[in-house]
Amino acid sequence: MAGMNVEEKQDMCRFVLDVSEEFGTTVVLIEHDMGVVMDISDRVVVLDYGKKIGDGTPDEVRANPEVISAYLGASH
């Protein structure tokens, strides 16, 4: 959703959710906007340089120390 404004992102989120509901299928979303990811996902997988470092619900991933360290930095 890079380059989209807020309204366009909202429309795209509605579309993704509608498709998933209507067809009863999983949608694989690759997105860097964490607000979008956390808002519309049932399950999130986090990669860091190709290595899986987190997997679970948005709340579980948000609280994962390895994800926090990789994406927010860790104090040394």
Summary of the structure (lengths in Angstrom):
residues: 76
radius of gyration: 13.8
end to end distance: 33.6
largest distance: 47.9
contacts: 153
relative contact order: 0.11
helix: 50%
strand: 14%
